[in-house]
């Protein structure tokens, strides 16, 4: 049928019938919402030449802690910290509140009161850190909210920031003092890196001036931690009992003249770090070589792997949400 219909149109045109319509113009490609800077030839194998940074949503106070959730067709959660809410972004562009408010007490407008890092646990529950509440909480599939951990040796945690699960079920997290309601609220005298065992035992493993983003290497032999105070990234060897060896400096960005600091980070399947730093997302080889930087129009604070194939990098950057497609899948 299709072949005959095409022939009829051809004969009509040849006999003075209606002229064929002109083909529709090719749509203009969307301009990239930022720039991409390669510093090493291996960067081109990770980020394609035609990669485009997309701006997905805007109008937030300060975005942080993104996490991809596979259920219900897949969606992204992220924190709007001064907005005191966890936001849900869906692939069709729908933006809604997943949890609001996070902190229910009185607070000054604009303070960083809400959640920060978010992760999905092995059972599919949403686990997230809380600034003003000084704790880590969980939201189950039925919406029930509960406290995971809120104290160490009898004192409240400072301001849990970011977190990652080990395959044995232990939860590792950082606890700086950035989100304390007031200096008087501080009950831990150091900014620590902690391990919460599957049995609920909390141990302080190490301390840094400003521990922030945290993630395991793919084989879980190493733990990476960003320090926002010094603009440095550290790496720790992980012992069989879950404790950490002495931290070693992986990369120092303290001399960068661009705005932004070492903040949230994730690791890809090859072991490279995708870490927010001065100017954008630094792609860092496991030996500490800076391969290149992805620079959205706003300086990002955290990242997450998303999509069914985990080859989309989502970036929470100040007031907006961004993403980019890359050639490598995330490790988590």
Secondary structure, 3 states (H helix, E strand, C coil): CHHHHHHHHHHHHHCCCCCCCCCCCCCCCCCCCEEEEECCCCHHHHCCCCCCCEEEECCCCCEEEEEEECCCCCEEEEEECCCCEEEEEECCCCEEEEEECCCCCCCCCCCCCCEEEEEECCCCCEEEEECCCCEEEEECCCCCEEEEECEECCEECCEEEEEEECCCCCEEEEEECCCCCCHHHCCCCCCEEEEECCCCCEEEEEECCCEEEEEECCCCCEEEEEECCCCEEEEEEECCCCCECCCEEEEECCCCCCCCCCCCEEEECCCCEEEEECCEEEEECCCCCEEEEEEECCCCCEEEEECCCCCEEEEEECCEEEEEECCCCECC
